[in-house]
Amino acid sequence: MYGLLKNVLFTLDPEVAHDLTLHQFSKNPYYLRKLFKGIDPAKMIEVKTHNMTWRNRLGLAAGFDKNGIALDFLNHLGFGAIEIGTVTLKEQIGNDRPRMWRHSKELSLRNALGFPCKGASYVKKNTQTYNGEATLGINIGKNKDTSLNDCPGEYSQLVKIFEEDAGYLVINISSPNTKNLRKLQDQVFLKEILDEVNKQRSLGIPIYIKISPDEDWSDSDTFVRFLIDNNIQGLVCTNTTICKKLGTGGVSGNYLKNIARKTQKSFLKSSSDFPDFDIIAAGGINSREDINDLNSAGCNFFQLYTALVYKGPSILDLALKKG
Ligand SMILES: Cc1cc2nc3c(=O)[nH]c(=O)nc-3n(C[C@H](O)[C@H](O)[C@H](O)COP(=O)(O)O)c2cc1C
């Protein structure tokens, strides 16, 4: 069934197709729930660490539902976690269109969206009423016009707004489409953000940092220790990659797979002595082999986005362990 729908959707501009789909999902209609039944909760195997519990190992990565408008339907599909966002404090429209492209042969997408978001107070209405079984992740980021100096205050305000609704929070400092954002991965800037955020936290909700695959992570051991010292519970590895030969923006899916895997494995190794430090892997995950490969390197939590676009809801089968 998704094959037929995809034939139609792929004749449209990728962002238009996405918006149409998400709009339908947001109504959580009976016909869609009948067409896409979702995976059987009885077959799910819970994944639990010191920091959080997912009802199964497969989460939806950030960016698919930026404003949290389709949580009930996404929960129905059977994700172990749904990460919404990136949520910005103020509403912003993002970059000029077109800003999303398909690279179909490689099962990849490229986007230069630049955090279009309706703003925290709009998103809050959706997060505070959500009561599904999938763990709710809330991914937060800076507004385009916020200076680097003002970032600590902005991230801490977002933590204050969302910590009561979140199963986990993600500080996004790695999108390639917001000028200077990746500079915040520098420990000097990051320390300032974490100091403010830690002053704000009161509920013990885990916070993860989302990193880029394009940095030199040869110092991953040091980075992990730095994060642990600053009361951070883990990483989301990774965001999209810059690939200039394809064009502007960040690339996801198969194009990203190798470079994301290198980063994920490096951090899985660096954190292997710290069982309370979680790695959530994202980047070109679209098969059981991908999951098994990461799992044997010590990974328990997995996310995808691009594979949902190319393969449809049947990709959720990866949530279930087999064989
Ligand atoms: C269209 C699109 C928009 C995205 N927007 C965000 C975002 O707002 N925040 C974020 O942290 N990651 C965003 N991502 C990155 C994904 O969360 C994920 O890290 C990346 O796509 C790798 O996973 P995948 O290969 O399974 O797609 C976006 C990805 C895509 C394809």
The ligand as an SDF file (V2000), in Angstrom:
LIG
                    3D

 31 33  0  0  0  0  0  0  0  0999 V2000
   14.1120   16.6730    6.2190 C   0  0  0  0  0  0  0  0  0  0  0  0
   14.9170   16.4830    7.4610 C   0  0  0  0  0  0  0  0  0  0  0  0
   14.8030   17.4080    8.5030 C   0  0  0  0  0  0  0  0  0  0  0  0
   15.5470   17.2430    9.6610 C   0  0  0  0  0  0  0  0  0  0  0  0
   15.4030   18.1490   10.6760 N   0  0  0  0  0  0  0  0  0  0  0  0
   16.0900   17.9520   11.8290 C   0  0  0  0  0  0  0  0  0  0  0  0
   15.9040   18.8340   12.9190 C   0  0  0  0  0  0  0  0  0  0  0  0
   15.1040   19.7640   12.8810 O   0  0  0  0  0  0  0  0  0  0  0  0
   16.6640   18.6240   14.0320 N   0  0  0  0  0  0  0  0  0  0  0  0
   17.5590   17.5880   14.1390 C   0  0  0  0  0  0  0  0  0  0  0  0
   18.2040   17.4370   15.1850 O   0  0  0  0  0  0  0  0  0  0  0  0
   17.7290   16.7250   13.1210 N   0  0  0  0  0  0  0  0  0  0  0  0
   17.0250   16.8780   11.9860 C   0  0  0  0  0  0  0  0  0  0  0  0
   17.1950   16.0020   10.9560 N   0  0  0  0  0  0  0  0  0  0  0  0
   18.2040   14.9220   11.0890 C   0  0  0  0  0  0  0  0  0  0  0  0
   17.5930   13.6080   11.5480 C   0  0  0  0  0  0  0  0  0  0  0  0
   17.0420   13.7270   12.8240 O   0  0  0  0  0  0  0  0  0  0  0  0
   18.6540   12.4840   11.5660 C   0  0  0  0  0  0  0  0  0  0  0  0
   19.6510   12.8250   12.5000 O   0  0  0  0  0  0  0  0  0  0  0  0
   19.3050   12.2900   10.2160 C   0  0  0  0  0  0  0  0  0  0  0  0
   18.3770   12.4440    9.1690 O   0  0  0  0  0  0  0  0  0  0  0  0
   19.9270   10.9100   10.1050 C   0  0  0  0  0  0  0  0  0  0  0  0
   18.9630    9.9000   10.1680 O   0  0  0  0  0  0  0  0  0  0  0  0
   18.3740    9.1940    8.8310 P   0  0  0  0  0  0  0  0  0  0  0  0
   19.5400    8.8610    7.9570 O   0  0  0  0  0  0  0  0  0  0  0  0
   17.6420    7.9900    9.3340 O   0  0  0  0  0  0  0  0  0  0  0  0
   17.4650   10.1630    8.2010 O   0  0  0  0  0  0  0  0  0  0  0  0
   16.4420   16.1330    9.7880 C   0  0  0  0  0  0  0  0  0  0  0  0
   16.5420   15.2120    8.7420 C   0  0  0  0  0  0  0  0  0  0  0  0
   15.7890   15.3760    7.5980 C   0  0  0  0  0  0  0  0  0  0  0  0
   15.9200   14.3430    6.4970 C   0  0  0  0  0  0  0  0  0  0  0  0
  1  2  1  0
  2  3  1  0
  2 30  2  0
  3  4  2  0
  4  5  1  0
  4 28  1  0
  5  6  2  0
  6  7  1  0
  6 13  1  0
  7  8  2  0
  7  9  1  0
  9 10  1  0
 10 11  2  0
 10 12  1  0
 12 13  2  0
 13 14  1  0
 14 15  1  0
 14 28  1  0
 15 16  1  0
 16 17  1  0
 16 18  1  0
 18 19  1  0
 18 20  1  0
 20 21  1  0
 20 22  1  0
 22 23  1  0
 23 24  1  0
 24 25  2  0
 24 26  1  0
 24 27  1  0
 28 29  2  0
 29 30  1  0
 30 31  1  0
M  END
$$$$
